[in-house]
């Protein structure tokens, strides 16, 4: 499942700019939906849905692989 959620209705590749937002600690991306309606045309809003939030509740936490 993808980590990014899109909250604007636009044709693929038609946005002039993409804004990527991390929701506040402990929250999911659905709270970004209301803000997407207020964006000017030409902007695409994408939220980062972390594991353990909303529809990713059952996903395992992300791990970091360190190879130094």
C-alpha positions as CSV (number, residue, x, y, z in Angstrom):
1,X,0.0,0.0,0.0
2,X,1.2,3.4,-0.8
3,X,2.3,5.9,1.8
4,X,0.9,8.9,-0.1
5,X,-2.7,9.9,-0.2
6,X,-4.0,12.4,-2.8
7,X,-6.7,14.8,-1.7
8,X,-7.1,16.9,-4.9
9,X,-9.0,15.9,-8.0
10,X,-6.8,16.6,-10.9
11,X,-5.6,14.9,-14.1
12,X,-2.4,13.1,-13.7
13,X,0.5,15.5,-14.4
14,X,-1.7,18.6,-14.7
15,X,-0.8,20.1,-11.3
16,X,1.6,23.1,-11.4
17,X,3.0,22.1,-8.0
18,X,2.6,19.3,-5.5
19,X,2.5,20.0,-1.7
20,X,3.4,17.0,0.5
21,X,2.2,17.2,4.1
22,X,2.9,15.1,7.2
23,X,-0.1,15.1,9.6
24,X,0.5,16.0,13.2
25,X,1.9,13.3,15.6
26,X,-0.6,10.5,16.1
27,X,-3.0,11.7,13.4
28,X,-3.8,10.4,10.0
29,X,-4.2,12.0,6.6
30,X,-8.0,12.3,6.6
31,X,-7.8,15.6,8.5
32,X,-6.1,17.1,5.4
33,X,-9.2,16.6,3.2
34,X,-10.8,19.9,4.4
35,X,-7.7,21.9,3.6
36,X,-7.5,20.5,0.1
37,X,-10.8,22.2,-0.8
38,X,-9.3,25.6,0.0
39,X,-6.2,25.2,-2.2
40,X,-6.0,27.3,-5.4
41,X,-6.3,25.5,-8.7
42,X,-3.1,23.9,-10.0
43,X,-1.9,22.7,-6.6
44,X,-2.0,19.0,-5.7
45,X,-2.1,18.0,-2.0
46,X,-0.6,14.7,-0.9
47,X,-0.5,13.5,2.6
48,X,2.0,10.9,4.0
49,X,0.1,8.1,5.7
50,X,2.4,6.5,8.2
51,X,2.1,2.8,9.3
52,X,-0.3,2.4,12.3
53,X,-2.6,5.3,11.2
54,X,-6.2,5.0,9.8
55,X,-6.2,2.5,6.9
56,X,-2.6,1.4,7.7
57,X,-3.4,0.4,11.3
58,X,-2.4,-3.3,10.7
59,X,0.8,-2.4,8.8
60,X,4.1,-3.1,10.6
61,X,6.2,-0.1,11.7
62,X,8.8,1.1,9.2
63,X,12.4,0.1,9.9
64,X,15.7,1.8,9.2
65,X,18.5,-0.3,7.7
66,X,21.9,1.2,8.6
67,X,24.8,0.0,6.5
68,X,27.7,2.3,7.3
